[in-house]
Amino acid sequence: MSAVAVLAADGFETIECLTAVDILRRGGVRATLVSIMPTRDVVTAQQVSITCDSTLDEVDFSEYDYIVLPGGMPGTKNLRADERVCDLVREFALTKHVAAICAAPSILGELGLLVGRRATCFPGFETSFPEGTFAGEKTVVVDGNLITASAMGQALPFALAILGDIAGDAAVDKVRAGIQL
């Protein structure tokens, strides 16, 4: 069974992060909420205190197929500033899967991982994307092993796209039915 690590830094967007964890777990996927902070405790951009399942240093990433980068500010900046996160993003983009939403796809652009790809992000953060990469607003874009979404309003479709990629249409249909979508 595939496993997903959802990376959380102080200042992340609550709904983008927790929707991914919720939908994946409902779909039977092992989803681990991972703090990149020194402790398991993080505070969202909306000042919601969350205790994660583990810290970055406690996780064996060889056991994971996906990493998810929630957006939000300053959460995205905090993710980007951590070289351990950047190393993971590079590795997973080259050999596994990365999903990023809102401002977080800008990390992929800044790390040079969007060349020849299509992606989306929150308006204004596409400045880090190579020319011709930005696929538009208010959407979810799946391009090979990368999934990007534009903003909090796309959190549910984003999470379902990740679930579909990992567990297939039957899992997505089951979750959709369970949440009456």
Secondary structure in CASP SS format (residue, H / E / C, confidence):
PFRMAT SS
TARGET T0000
AUTHOR 0000-0000-0000
METHOD secondary structure of the structure
MODEL  1
M C 1.00
S C 1.00
A E 1.00
V E 1.00
A E 1.00
V E 1.00
L E 1.00
A E 1.00
A C 1.00
D C 1.00
G C 1.00
F C 1.00
E C 1.00
T H 1.00
I H 1.00
E H 1.00
C H 1.00
L H 1.00
T H 1.00
A H 1.00
V H 1.00
D H 1.00
I H 1.00
L H 1.00
R H 1.00
R H 1.00
G C 1.00
G C 1.00
V C 1.00
R E 1.00
A E 1.00
T E 1.00
L E 1.00
V E 1.00
S E 1.00
I C 1.00
M C 1.00
P C 1.00
T C 1.00
R C 1.00
D E 1.00
V E 1.00
V E 1.00
T C 1.00
A C 1.00
Q C 1.00
Q C 1.00
V C 1.00
S E 1.00
I E 1.00
T E 1.00
C C 1.00
D C 1.00
S E 1.00
T E 1.00
L H 1.00
D H 1.00
E H 1.00
V C 1.00
D C 1.00
F H 1.00
S H 1.00
E H 1.00
Y C 1.00
D C 1.00
Y E 1.00
I E 1.00
V E 1.00
L E 1.00
P C 1.00
G C 1.00
G C 1.00
M C 1.00
P C 1.00
G H 1.00
T H 1.00
K H 1.00
N H 1.00
L H 1.00
R H 1.00
A H 1.00
D C 1.00
E H 1.00
R H 1.00
V H 1.00
C H 1.00
D H 1.00
L H 1.00
V H 1.00
R H 1.00
E H 1.00
F H 1.00
A H 1.00
L H 1.00
T H 1.00
K C 1.00
H E 1.00
V E 1.00
A E 1.00
A E 1.00
I E 1.00
C C 1.00
A C 1.00
A C 1.00
P H 1.00
S H 1.00
I H 1.00
L H 1.00
G H 1.00
E H 1.00
L C 1.00
G C 1.00
L C 1.00
L C 1.00
V C 1.00
G C 1.00
R C 1.00
R C 1.00
A E 1.00
T C 1.00
C C 1.00
F C 1.00
P C 1.00
G C 1.00
F H 1.00
E H 1.00
T H 1.00
S H 1.00
F C 1.00
P C 1.00
E C 1.00
G C 1.00
T C 1.00
F E 1.00
A C 1.00
G C 1.00
E C 1.00
K C 1.00
T C 1.00
V E 1.00
V E 1.00
V E 1.00
D E 1.00
G C 1.00
N C 1.00
L E 1.00
I E 1.00
T E 1.00
A E 1.00
S C 1.00
A C 1.00
M H 1.00
G H 1.00
Q H 1.00
A H 1.00
L H 1.00
P H 1.00
F H 1.00
A H 1.00
L H 1.00
A H 1.00
I H 1.00
L H 1.00
G H 1.00
D H 1.00
I H 1.00
A H 1.00
G C 1.00
D H 1.00
A H 1.00
A H 1.00
V H 1.00
D H 1.00
K H 1.00
V H 1.00
R H 1.00
A H 1.00
G H 1.00
I C 1.00
Q C 1.00
L C 1.00
END
